[in-house]
Amino acid sequence: MAIRRSEEAETGKLYRSISEVSEMLDVKPHVLRYWETQFSMLRPRKNRAGNRMYRPDEVRMLVRIKELLYDKGFTIAGARRTLLDERREDAPKVELAFAETDRRLAVIEVKEELRRIVSRLRREPEPTSVS
């Protein structure tokens, strides 16, 4: 899994907002909402304000959906069938498919953290040197 329990504890993020997930996956929020209507296994919880909150498993599922649709060129129906088949099978192939997804998610998270660091560094003033 890309987001392991230890990583969840470190980041303190068991849930991510739709804007965070949208940015991580580089897709618009309306795309994520549309995918919810097309993939029955994707059902993020909503907080009291009605905002979607994605769990790590749902984020991994979204990474897999994006991979199938954008990278492999599947139709929505084809991607749905593939995901349902992967869920039904207990074969190692499913684990291998999600292992690749986990690696992609880890890369996305590292990029996101690097962007935050660069942004923070750009905002901080240069230290003055004393000669």
C-alpha positions in Angstrom: 0.0 0.0 0.0 1.2 3.5 -0.8 -0.4 5.0 2.2 0.6 2.7 5.0 -0.6 3.1 8.6 2.8 4.5 9.6 2.6 7.1 6.8 -1.0 7.9 7.8 0.2 8.5 11.4 3.1 10.7 10.2 1.0 12.9 8.0 -2.1 12.7 10.3 -4.2 12.4 7.1 -6.7 9.6 7.2 -9.0 11.6 5.0 -8.3 13.9 2.1 -10.6 16.5 0.6 -11.7 16.4 -3.0 -9.4 19.4 -3.8 -6.4 17.6 -2.3 -7.1 14.4 -4.3 -7.9 16.4 -7.4 -4.5 18.1 -7.1 -2.7 14.8 -6.4 -4.2 13.1 -9.4 -4.1 16.2 -11.6 -7.7 16.0 -12.6 -10.6 18.4 -12.0 -12.9 17.8 -9.0 -15.9 17.4 -11.4 -14.0 14.4 -12.9 -13.8 12.7 -9.5 -17.5 13.4 -8.9 -18.3 11.9 -12.3 -16.2 8.8 -11.5 -18.3 8.3 -8.3 -21.4 8.0 -10.5 -19.7 5.4 -12.8 -17.8 3.3 -10.3 -20.1 1.9 -7.6 -17.1 0.8 -5.4 -16.1 4.5 -5.1 -18.2 6.0 -2.3 -16.3 8.7 -0.3 -17.8 9.7 3.0 -19.1 13.2 3.5 -18.5 15.4 6.5 -21.2 17.4 8.3 -20.8 20.2 5.7 -21.4 17.7 2.9 -17.8 17.8 1.6 -16.3 14.6 0.3 -13.6 13.1 2.3 -11.5 10.3 0.7 -9.9 7.5 2.6 -6.5 6.0 1.5 -8.2 3.0 -0.1 -10.4 5.3 -2.2 -7.4 7.4 -3.2 -5.7 4.2 -4.4 -8.9 3.3 -6.3 -8.9 6.7 -8.0 -5.2 6.3 -9.0 -6.1 2.9 -10.5 -9.1 4.4 -12.3 -7.0 7.2 -13.7 -4.4 4.7 -14.8 -6.9 2.5 -16.6 -8.7 5.4 -18.3 -5.8 7.7 -19.1 -2.7 5.5 -19.4 -4.2 2.3 -20.7 -7.0 3.8 -22.8 -9.9 1.8 -21.3 -13.5 3.0 -21.7 -15.4 3.6 -18.5 -17.2 0.3 -18.9 -13.9 -1.5 -19.5 -12.3 0.1 -16.5 -15.3 -0.8 -14.3 -15.3 -4.4 -15.5 -11.5 -4.6 -14.9 -11.8 -3.2 -11.3 -14.7 -5.5 -10.5 -12.8 -8.5 -11.9 -9.8 -7.5 -9.8 -12.0 -7.3 -6.7 -13.5 -10.7 -7.3 -10.2 -12.5 -7.9 -8.0 -13.5 -5.1 -5.1 -14.0 -7.6 -1.8 -12.3 -7.0 -2.5 -10.3 -10.2 -4.8 -8.1 -8.3 -2.1 -7.4 -5.7 0.4 -6.7 -8.4 -2.0 -4.2 -10.0 -2.5 -2.4 -6.8 1.2 -2.6 -5.9 1.9 -0.5 -9.0 -0.9 1.9 -8.1 0.6 2.2 -4.6 4.0 3.1 -6.1 2.3 5.8 -8.3 0.4 7.2 -5.3 3.7 7.3 -3.3 5.3 9.3 -6.1 2.3 11.7 -6.2 2.6 12.2 -2.5 6.3 12.9 -2.6 5.8 15.4 -5.4 3.0 17.1 -3.4 5.3 17.4 -0.4 8.2 18.8 -2.5 5.9 21.4 -3.9 4.9 22.5 -0.4 8.6 22.7 0.6 9.5 24.7 -2.5 6.6 27.0 -1.9 7.6 27.5 1.7 11.2 28.2 0.8 10.2 30.8 -1.8 8.2 32.6 0.9 11.0 32.7 3.5 13.5 35.6 3.3 17.1 34.9 2.5 19.3 34.8 5.7 21.7 37.7 5.9 25.3 36.8 6.2 27.5 38.4 8.9 31.1 39.1 7.7 
